[in-house]
Amino acid sequence: MATRKTTTLQVPTEPADSTVHLDLTRAQRVSMPNLKLSTETISLRMPAALLETIKIEANKRDVPYQSLIKMTLADQFRPPVGS
């Protein structure tokens, strides 16, 4: 039976410290009052059979079902080219 050579992992004794790379002496506080989330949460009611069909199709495409819904809606409501 052949034996495998194993290597020992070297674990640092101290945690990594990235503060040595930062110059915080010139840092300024910034306010962004108009910053908005890029997505909104919605609630959507649909027939259970339709949701199951969407989930099956999403599984075939290997994407989350909510992403498939978003992609389909985006394709349907994308402005035509040249508008």
N, C-alpha and C positions, 0 to 999 in steps of 0.2 A: 504494500500500500504506500503510495507517494504521500509525502507530507508537504504541506504548504508553508511557505515562509510568511510569517506575520510581521507587520511593522507596528511599532508602538506609536500611538498618537501623542504629540507633545501639546499639552494644555498649558496656556499661559498662566503664570502665577498671579498676575494682576489683570484686572479687566482693561479692555482697550479704552484709551482716553483720547478723543479727537479734539479736545479743547486746546491742545497745543497748536493746532492748525488754525484756530480762530482768533481774530483780533476784535474783541468785543468793546474796546475802548471808544470806538467810533460808531457803535451801534445806535440806531435811532428807533424809537417806538413808532409804528405805523398803524394808522386806523383805516380800515376799508369798510365804510358803512354800507356801500352799495353792492358788496360782494354777495352773490346769490348762489344757492346750490344749483348744480347743473341738471339735477333731476327733481321731479316732484312725485310724491306718492299718490296714487289714485286707487280707488276701489272700483272694480268692474264686475258686474254680474253677467254671467253667460250660462247657457245650458250646460249641464254636466257632461253630456255627450260631446259637445263641441270642445270643451276643455280637454277631455280625454283624447280626442282626435289630435288636438294641438300638441299634447304631451307625447303622443306616439310619433308624430312627425318630427318633433324636436329631438326625440331619442334617435331616430333614424339619421338625423343630420349631426348628431353629437353636439347639440347646443342646449342650454337651459331653455325651458319652454317660455319663460318671460322674455328672454332675448329674442326668441323666434317671433313672438307677438310684436315686439318693438321693431324688429327688422321688417316684418311684413307691413306694419303701419307706415314706416318710413318710406318703403318702396311705393306704397299706394298713394301717399300724399306728397311725394317729392315733386317740386315744381318741374315742369317740362324743360328740357334743354333749350336755351335760346329765349327764355322768358325774362 
